[in-house]
Amino acid sequence: MAVPKRKMSRTRRDRRRAHDRLQTTQLVACNNCGVMKLPHVMCPSCRTYRGRQILPEFEEE
């Protein structure tokens, strides 16, 4: 089993882990209603995708 010969410094360890952070989600405005949504995904508000109605709108009671 491989064992490090010397202790790795905090700087070297943290530099290696620099890209392991969480990525922010990119949001775009819906062309139909203007609500912020994920790109390439149906709008949860008006239920359209690329200008077409995907699911019928429903009334919340």
C-alpha positions as CSV (number, residue, x, y, z in Angstrom):
1,M,0.0,0.0,0.0
2,A,1.3,3.4,-0.9
3,V,2.2,5.7,2.0
4,P,3.3,9.3,1.6
5,K,6.9,9.8,2.6
6,R,6.3,13.4,3.9
7,K,3.4,15.3,5.2
8,M,1.6,17.3,2.6
9,S,1.3,21.0,3.5
10,R,-2.1,22.7,3.8
11,T,-1.3,24.9,0.8
12,R,-0.5,22.0,-1.4
13,R,-3.6,20.0,-0.2
14,D,-6.0,22.9,-0.6
15,R,-4.6,23.8,-4.1
16,R,-5.4,20.2,-5.2
17,R,-8.9,20.5,-3.9
18,A,-9.6,24.0,-5.4
19,H,-11.9,22.7,-8.1
20,D,-14.0,20.5,-5.7
21,R,-16.4,23.3,-4.7
22,L,-20.1,23.4,-5.5
23,Q,-21.1,25.0,-8.8
24,T,-23.7,27.7,-9.0
25,T,-26.8,26.8,-11.1
26,Q,-27.2,28.8,-14.2
27,L,-30.7,30.3,-14.6
28,V,-32.4,31.8,-17.7
29,A,-35.6,33.8,-18.0
30,C,-38.6,32.0,-19.6
31,N,-39.4,33.4,-23.0
32,N,-43.1,33.1,-22.3
33,C,-43.6,34.3,-18.7
34,G,-40.2,35.6,-17.6
35,V,-39.8,33.3,-14.6
36,M,-36.2,32.2,-13.9
37,K,-35.7,28.5,-14.8
38,L,-33.0,26.0,-15.6
39,P,-31.9,26.1,-19.3
40,H,-33.1,23.3,-21.6
41,V,-35.9,22.4,-19.1
42,M,-39.6,23.0,-19.2
43,C,-40.8,26.1,-17.4
44,P,-42.4,25.0,-14.1
45,S,-44.7,28.1,-14.1
46,C,-46.3,28.2,-17.5
47,R,-45.3,24.6,-18.6
48,T,-43.8,25.6,-22.0
49,Y,-40.6,24.5,-23.6
50,R,-39.1,26.4,-26.6
51,G,-42.4,28.2,-27.2
52,R,-44.7,25.1,-27.2
53,Q,-47.2,24.1,-24.5
54,I,-46.0,20.8,-23.0
55,L,-48.4,20.2,-20.2
56,P,-51.9,21.8,-19.8
57,E,-51.9,24.5,-17.2
58,F,-53.8,23.6,-14.0
59,E,-55.6,25.6,-11.4
60,E,-54.4,25.3,-7.8
61,E,-57.3,25.0,-5.3
